[in-house]
Amino acid sequence: MLDGYSGAIALPLTLVLLGSWLFERLLLPGTNAVWRRHWASLALHAGLCVVMFALVLAVLLRPWFTAMTVLALLMLVIQVNNAKFHALREPFIAQDFEYFTDAIKHPRLYLPFLGIARAVIIGLGFASALYAGLTLEAALTAASPVSGVIAVVLGLLMVGCLLVWLGARPTLPISLQPDTDLWQLGLLASIWRYYQEERRPCPQMPAYAQDAVLTATELPNVVIVQSESFFDARRLYAGIRPEVLAEFSALQAQSAYHGQLAVAAWGANTVRTEFAFLSGLAASALGIHRFNPYRKLARTGIPTLASYCRSLGYRTICVHPYIASFYGRDQIMPKLGFDEFIDITQFKAADYSGPYIGDTALAAKVCSLLQAHASQPVLVFVITMENHGPLHLEQVQTQDLADAYHTLPPDGCDDLSIYVRHLQNADRMAAMLREQLQSLPQPGWLCWYGDHVPIMPQVYQALGTPEGQTDYFIWGKGQTQRVAQDLKVEDLGRVLLRAMGLLKPVP
């Protein structure tokens, strides 16, 4: 099939293979040398390159144009990988491909983290490929019959698929530590293995409350706030004014439980922490689904804190002041036990604080929900947005510095100043919710935690990088217990239910 085209195809395809391995040297945090990898990972890499080459060739019909386009696509993934690693300390994985479409739908959430330099590199790569393809090379069909070109493409696809099949046969072991797997397997083979793992049937998950024993005489209202990027920044920099989180500190001091929280994400990937809290499942129980449980696992319907409370007679409401379809929450939240999902359409322009719906407006919405459900106990799970990055797109005001610090931080900490501005509104939100719960005749509880630390690379370069723990408290109206205890996020929900008298106490 390839005889008549061997000269036209061989050199461009060789360039793709050699260039792809050479480009891997640019990857962060790095890969093992090609000659030290398992043969199957090399077969997967080569096979995927050949398949990509064949598919692009079928469209462009120009071998050299195809080679440069494939290499430009690989460079795009590498630059996205490096941007992700810089911001989140995690390399690119197969589950991240859906974020390319999310970046088109929600560009503000993603594109600024790519950076100008990377955007220029990517743009130049595609521009060079486009120029060369359109001006320097004739299509194969200009001198050959279409049937011959089709045969070439099919032949390349067969070779590529055969290599992928051979590389996939040994089922290369993976650790589900992305940096380790990238080092061991290389970029394309590690992406393939993560994709392969996700295609397996979802594991069966245990019931949420197997030890259910109610001791509460009356079902209390409960508000749970997953506060975007929330952690006590005073631990990061001592020059922040104590009063920035005065209400939060007071609530911690009055809480049944409070402390630091080991969460399932660093800098982003909110749904990892969100699902861990709702399901009570550790990453080790989720396998490949730990990276984005909402892609597949959560869609099967998982027992959660919300579904358990609904079985007790609660009306369960999720409030997230953003687009309902983001992460598919409009479809997933009902499967996780929520009766109602409230999104950004129930807020107005005046509710914004910066680029997102503000925390005080969100608190007012939750207070109205509590008032409207006086005849039935209600669980309100709140996913905030105000402190969502990218923080560097906002401007520091003079008043921000006066409100935030008693000692100014070093240069390069503008993101921290913006972050602290939003923290103050989170603090006000906590106070509003406590006051509302106190004013109602029913018992009431407030659980508050951060989903992950914020993305502030320049700040961390100046002040040190936090380990990633956030902060939490569990406050109940009239309760007198005081326990300072660090927790894992997958344990927080059960601790809350036990404090409320909705689960059997730990012996």
N, C-alpha and C positions, 0 to 999 in steps of 0.2 A: 504493500500500500504506500510506503513511504519512499520507494526507490527514486522516483522522479523528482522528489522534493527534498531529498536528504541534504543537499547543499544549502538550500534556502532555509531549512528548518534547524539543522544541527547547531549552527553557531548561535543563533538567537536563544534557543532552548538551553544551550550550555551556559550562556550568559545569565539566564534566569537562575539556573541551579547554583552556579558559583557566586553570583551576586547575592542570592538569598542567604547563603551561609556567611558571606562576608558582612552583609548588613546586620546579622545577628550580633556582631561584635559591638554594635551601638546600643544593644538592649541593656536596660537597667532592670534588676540588679546584676545581670550578667548570666552567661551560659557557659557550660563546659565546652572544652574543645571538641570539634566534630569527631575526631578520631578516637575520642574516649567514650563516645556514646554507644548505646546498644544498637546493633545493626537494624533492629526493627524501627527505631526512631528515625534512622537515616532513610529507610525505605518509605516510611510515612511522609517524611519531609519531601523527598524526591517525588513521590507519587502525587502529593497534593500540588506541588509546583507544576508538574506535567498536566494535571487536570485543569488547573487555572489557566495555563498557557493554551491548552486546547480550546477551552470555552471562550476565552478572549479572542483567540485567532478566528473562531467561527463568526465572530461579530466584525472584527476589524480587517481580516483577510490579509494582513501585512505582518510578516514574522517579526521584523525589528520593532515595529510599532507595538506589537503585542508584547514583546519582551520588556520594553520600557514601561508599558502600562502595568504589567504584572509587578515589576520592581517598584513602581510608584505606589501601587496598592500595598505592597509589603512595607514600604517606608511609612505609609500612612499609619498602618497598625503599629509599627515600631515607635513612631512619634507619639501616638495615643498611649501606648504602653508606658513610655517614659514620663509623659505628663501625669498619668495615673499614679505611677510609682512615686513621683515627686510629691504629689498631693496626699496620697492615701497609703503610701508604703506597701503597695501591693501591685504586682504586674498584671498585665492584661490576660484575661481568661476567656474561654468560649462564651460564658454567660454574659459577657460584656458587649457582644455584638448588637444586642437589641438597643443599646444606648446610642448607636449611630442614628437610629430612627428617632429616639427620644431627643437627641441633640437637634434634630430638625424641628421637632414639635415644640421643644422647650429650650431654645438656644441659650438663654441666659444662665441656665443651670449647669451647662457643660462647656460651651465653647470658650469662655474666658480662661478656664484652667489649661487649655491647650497652649496658650501663649502666642505672642506675635512671632517670635523666631520660628517656632514649629510650624505655624500657619504659613509663613513665608517659604520654608523648606518644602512643605507639602505642595504649595501652589506652584513653585518653580519646577518641582518634579513632574507634575501633571502638565504644566505648560510646555516643558521640554519634550515630553512624550507626544503631546498633541502636535507640536510644530514639526517634529521629525516625521511623525506618521503621515501627516497630510502633505508635506512638501518634498520629502526625500525618498519616499518608497512607493512603488506601485503595488496595487493589489494583485494577489496571486491569480485571480480570475482574469486579469488582463492578458495573460499569456497561456493560461491553462483552462481546461474545461471545468465547469462547476462540479461535475461528478468527481473529478480528481481531488479537488479541494475538500469535498465532503469526506472522501475516503481518508485523506490525511487527518482530518479532525477526528474521525471515528477511530483511526488507528492510534492516535495520541491518547485519546480517552481510554482505550483498552489498555495501553501500556501504563497509564497513570493509575487506573483502577486496579490493575494487577499488583502494582507496587503497594498501593494502599492496603489491598487485601492481604498481601504478604506481611506488611508491617503491623497490621491489626491482629494477626493470628496469635501472637504470643500474649496479648493483653498485658502490655507493659504496666508494671506497678506504679501507682501514684500515691503520694502522701497526703494530698489535698492541702498541702502548704504550697501556694502558688510559686513562691520564689524558689523553693527547693525543686519543684517539678519542672520549672523553666530551666533551671541549671542542669538537671539530669537529662531532659528530653529535647531541649530546644523549643523555639517558639511554635512552629506548626505542629509538631508531634504532641506537645503539651495541650495545645488548643484542641486537637483531635481527641485526645484521651478524656478531656473534661466534657466534650460534646458526647462522646461515647458513653460515659458514665451516666449522664443525664437521661439517656434514652432507655435506661433500665426501668422496670416497673417501680413506682414509688413504694417505699416501705410502709407497712402498717404502723400507725401511731397509737400509743396507749391512750386510754380514756384519761381526761384531764384530772378528774377528782375521784380516784378510786377509794380514797380514805374519807369520803364525805360524812361528816357528823355535824349537824347544826346545833350550836349552843346559843345563838342569838335569839332573844325573845321577839325581836322585831327586825325585819329586813331593813337595813339602813341604806340611804342613798350613798352612792360612791362616785366620785369624779377621779379619773386617772388621766394625768397629763404627761404625755411624752413630749418634752420640751426640746425643740430643735437646737442641736449643738450646745446644749446646756451643760456646763460644769462650773464649779466655783472657781472663777478665774483668779481669785485672791490667792489660791494655792500656786498659781503660775507666777504672779508678780505681786509682791507685798506692798507696792506703792499704790494699789487700787484702794479707793476709799472704802472702809467697812460698810458704810451706809448704802453702797450700791446694791447689796443683797441683804439689807436689814430685815425685810419681811421673811425672806428665805431662812435666815439664821434664826429668827424668832420661831418660825414653824419647826425647824429642826429641833430646837430646844424643847418644844412642847410635844414632840412627836412620840408615838409609840415605838417607832423604829426610824433610824436615820444612819447615814454613813456614805461611803463610796460604793460605786456600783461597777462591777466588771461587765462591760457590754460586749456585744457581738460584732461591733464595727469600729473603725477608726477613721474619722474625718468625713465619712459619707456612708452610703449603703444603709440608710435608715431602716429598711424593711428587715434587715438581719436582726437588729435589736427588737424591732416591733414584733416580729413573729416569735422570737425567743420569749418575750414577755407574755404574749397572748397564749402561746402553746405550752410554755413551761418546759421546752425541749432544748437541750444543749446542742451545740454544733456537732458533737460526736454522734448524736442520734440521727442527724439529718443527712449525713454523707455529702454528696455533691450538692444537695439542695441548700446547704448552709450559705452558699454564695448569693443566691436569690431565691428564697423559698416561694415567692409569689409567681415565679415563672411556671411552675408545674405542681409542686407539692401542695401548696395551699389551695389550689383549685380543685383538689380531690375532696376537700372538706375535712378539716382537722378539729378534734375536740379542743376547745380553748376555755380560757377563763370566762369569756363572754357567753359561750354556749352553756357552760355550767350555770352561770348566774341566771340566764334565761330560763333554764329548767327549774330554778327555784321560784320563779315568778317575777323576775326583773324585766323591765323594758330596757333593751340594750341599744345604745346610740353611739355611733362613731361620728366625730366631727373633725374634718380636715379642710381648712380653708384654701384649697388649691383645686386644680382641675380633677374631676372625679375619676377620669380614666388613667391618671398617672399611676404607674405600677399596677393598673387594672383593679384598683381598690373598689371601684363601683361594682365589680363582679365578685371580687374575693371577699369583701367584708361580710356580705350575707352568708357566705359559706363558712365563715369563722364565727358565726353566732350573733351577728348584729341585726336587729330589727330595722334599723334606719341608718342611712348614711347621708350626712350633711356636708356639702362641698362648697366651693367658692361662690356658686350661684346664689347662695342665701346671704351673701354679704354685699356691701355697697362700696362705692369709691371712697367715701369718707372713712372707711374702716382700715385703709392702708396705713402702715407705718414703715416708710421706705418702700422697697419694691414689692413687699408682700403684705398680706392681711396682718394687722398688728395684734399683739397678744392681749391688750386691754379690750379691743373689740371682740376678740374671740372669747375672753372671759365673760363679757356681757351676754354673748350668745348662750354660753353654757348656763349662766345664771337664769336666763329666761326659760331654758329647758327645765331646770330644776323647779322653777315656779309653776310651770305648765303641767307637771306630772305629780301633783300633790296626792293623787289617789292611788298611785302605783309606785313601788320602789324603782328607781332608775339607776342604771349604770351608764355613765358618759365617759367614753374613751376619746381623748383629745390629742390630735397630732398637730402641733403648732408649726408655723412657717416663718415667723418674723425674722428669726436669726439665721435663716438659711443663707449660705454664701451664693455667689462669690462676694466676700466682704470688700475686696479691693475695688469694686466698681462704685462704692459709695464714698462720699467725701466727708472728711473730718471737719467738724465745726469747732470754733474756739470754745464754745460752751461745753462741748463734749469733753475737752481736756479738763476744764474746771470741775465738771461733775464727776469725772471718773477717777481722778488721781489726787493724792496729796503729795506725791513725788512723781514727776514725769518719767516715763520709761525712756530707754535709749532710742536712737533713731531706728527707723524701720518697723515701728510698732503701730502704724496707723490702723491696721486691721484690728488690733486689740482695742483701740479707742472706739471704733465703730461697733465692735462686738459688745463692749461694756455698755454702750448706749442702749443696745437692744436688751441686754441683761436686765437693765433697770425696768424695762417694761414687763419682762418675765416676772420680775419681783412683784410688780404691781398686780399682775394677773394672779399670782399665788394669794396675795392678800384679798383680792376681790372674791375669789372662790371660797376662801376660809370664812369670810364675813357672810357670804350667802348661805353656806352650809350651817353656820351658827344661827342664822335668823330663822331657819325652818324648824317646824316642830318635830320632824322626824330625826332619828339619828343620822349622822353624816360622816363620811370619811373622804379624805383627800390623799391620793398617792401621786407623787411627783418624781420624775426622773429624767435625765438627759439621755438622748439616743446615742450620742457620740461626741467627742471633742470637735471643735471647729477646725476648718482648714485655714491655717495661718502660718505658712512656711517661713516667711521672713521674721515673724514674731518668734517662732520657735528657734530660729537661728540665733536671735539675739538673747532670748531668755531661757532656752532649753526646751526640749520636746517632752510633753507629758506622756506618761505611759498609756493613757487612754481611758482610765477610769473616769466616770462621771459621778454625779451625786444624786441622792434620793432622800425622800422622807415619806413616812406613812403617818398621817395625822388623823385623829378621830375626835369628834366633839365629845368632850366630857371624859375621855379616857385619861388614865393617870400613869400608865406604864411608860417607862423611858428606857429604851435599849439603843445603844450605839453599836452597830454591827455592819461590817462590810458584807455585801452580798454579790452573787452573780445574777444577771438579769433574768435568767430562766427560773430562778428561785423566788423572785420578788413577788410574783402574782400569788403564789401559795402563802407566802408570809403575810401578804395583805388579807387574804381570805381568812386565815387563822386569826389574825388580829380582829377581824370583823365578826368572828364567831360563825363563819360559814364553812369551816373545815375542821376536822379533828385536830386538836392541838398536838404538837410534837411531844412525846413522852419525855 
